[in-house]
């Protein structure tokens, strides 16, 4: 018989109160992280501008802004971006705390390791997104040739760059949810193996939708590691869960 905790039987109102508490704690973590991000927003700006400068090495480019308030808006955007990165472990922990009462004792064994894997995969996705950003910019800027001179607004570029990096980080989380579905008995390794073609199609289609640039190079840079993670998830489901 499943080992169900008393918290798992709480009312809908109780779940909403619990959800609100978790959201408040996650929001506080993002706020504190954003304060730290604001303190170091110039360093974050310098870090994000490097791919742009590398994509245009001969022009010594600078990011212009066209509104008096734009520099402040950029600082706020970078602060929130830094806050999300810093608060991501806390957000993952709060999700775990909200979900864990509904799980059996056996299922809860996987929560802490999966939370750690979530954090590691998110960091790996962010790192790959940052590395891919310069390659994507190279690809996009080459379409202009010698006739078009890039002059990108600071807010537009930083909005693009932060979304680009976060998309990679979030996309790298999907293997954990596949493993969790397998741990809950929803899918098995055989099902995942037999649906490789559908998985490839879904990865490419979803990747094309969520990538900010929409270019084939970025899609390839995102889809290839996601498919590798899909195969690794099949192995994890097959051997870890079986054991």
Helices and strands as residue ranges (DSSP letters): G 6-9, H 12-39, H 41-55, H 70-100, H 105-142, H 154-171, H 174-183, H 189-194, H 196-210, H 216-236, I 237-241
